């Protein structure tokens, strides 16, 4: 019983360490021939958004909206992959029988 409690405490510590590492990992995605570029960290926090100036015209609003949506979804997918891999790695060694 105490072994399980110790392992859970170690798991929590490993997960916190993984979250700290994820803050330092960045992923990016773009849309529209790099007209929109978004950078996000492994904890899924947006770090930057770069929009080509020609998309900021009122008559291009619909295009801008669509490109931002595409870029956000792409970068979120990449951040999710990084986050999931990091968390699995953190838990794998401590609880080998668990489906990480």
C-alpha positions as CSV (number, residue, x, y, z in Angstrom):
1,X,0.0,0.0,0.0
2,X,2.8,2.4,0.9
3,X,4.6,1.5,-2.3
4,X,1.6,2.6,-4.3
5,X,1.3,5.8,-2.4
6,X,5.0,6.5,-3.0
7,X,4.6,5.7,-6.7
8,X,1.6,8.1,-6.9
9,X,3.7,10.8,-5.3
10,X,6.5,10.1,-7.7
11,X,4.1,10.2,-10.6
12,X,2.8,13.6,-9.5
13,X,6.3,14.9,-9.3
14,X,7.2,13.5,-12.8
15,X,4.0,15.0,-14.3
16,X,4.8,18.4,-12.8
17,X,8.4,18.1,-14.2
18,X,6.9,17.2,-17.6
19,X,4.6,20.2,-17.5
20,X,7.6,22.5,-16.8
21,X,9.5,20.9,-19.7
22,X,6.4,21.5,-22.0
23,X,6.6,25.2,-21.2
24,X,10.0,25.3,-22.9
25,X,8.9,23.3,-26.0
26,X,7.3,25.2,-28.8
27,X,5.5,24.1,-31.9
28,X,4.3,26.1,-34.8
29,X,1.9,25.8,-37.7
30,X,0.9,28.0,-40.6
31,X,-1.8,28.5,-43.2
32,X,-2.1,30.2,-46.5
33,X,1.5,29.8,-47.7
34,X,2.8,31.1,-44.3
35,X,0.5,34.1,-44.4
36,X,-0.6,33.1,-40.8
37,X,1.9,31.6,-38.4
38,X,1.0,30.6,-34.8
39,X,3.5,29.4,-32.2
40,X,2.3,27.5,-29.1
41,X,4.1,25.8,-26.3
42,X,3.7,22.1,-25.3
43,X,1.1,23.2,-22.6
44,X,-1.1,24.6,-25.4
45,X,-0.4,28.2,-24.6
46,X,-0.3,30.5,-27.6
47,X,3.1,32.3,-27.7
48,X,2.8,34.3,-30.9
49,X,0.6,35.0,-33.9
50,X,2.0,36.4,-37.1
51,X,-0.4,37.7,-39.7
52,X,0.7,39.0,-43.1
53,X,-0.2,42.7,-43.4
54,X,-2.2,42.3,-46.6
55,X,-4.7,40.1,-44.8
56,X,-5.6,42.9,-42.4
57,X,-7.7,44.7,-45.0
58,X,-11.5,44.7,-44.3
59,X,-12.3,43.1,-47.6
60,X,-10.1,40.1,-46.6
61,X,-11.7,39.4,-43.3
62,X,-13.4,36.2,-44.3
63,X,-10.1,34.8,-45.7
64,X,-8.3,35.9,-42.5
65,X,-10.8,34.2,-40.3
66,X,-10.5,31.0,-42.2
67,X,-6.7,31.0,-42.2
68,X,-6.5,31.7,-38.5
69,X,-8.9,28.8,-37.8
70,X,-6.8,26.4,-40.0
71,X,-3.5,27.6,-38.4
72,X,-4.9,27.3,-34.8
73,X,-6.2,23.8,-35.4
74,X,-2.9,22.7,-36.9
75,X,-0.8,24.1,-34.1
76,X,-3.1,22.7,-31.4
77,X,-2.8,19.3,-33.0
78,X,1.0,19.5,-32.8
79,X,0.9,20.8,-29.2
80,X,-1.4,17.9,-28.3
81,X,1.0,15.4,-29.8
82,X,4.0,16.8,-27.9
83,X,2.0,17.1,-24.6
84,X,0.7,13.5,-24.9
85,X,4.1,12.1,-25.6
86,X,5.7,13.9,-22.7
87,X,3.1,12.9,-20.2
88,X,3.2,9.2,-21.4
89,X,7.0,9.3,-21.0
90,X,6.7,10.7,-17.5
91,X,4.3,8.0,-16.3
92,X,5.6,5.0,-18.2
93,X,8.5,4.3,-15.8
94,X,6.6,4.7,-12.6
95,X,3.5,2.6,-13.4
96,X,4.6,0.1,-16.1
97,X,1.3,-1.7,-16.1
98,X,-0.8,1.3,-16.7
99,X,-2.0,2.1,-20.3
100,X,-0.2,5.4,-20.9
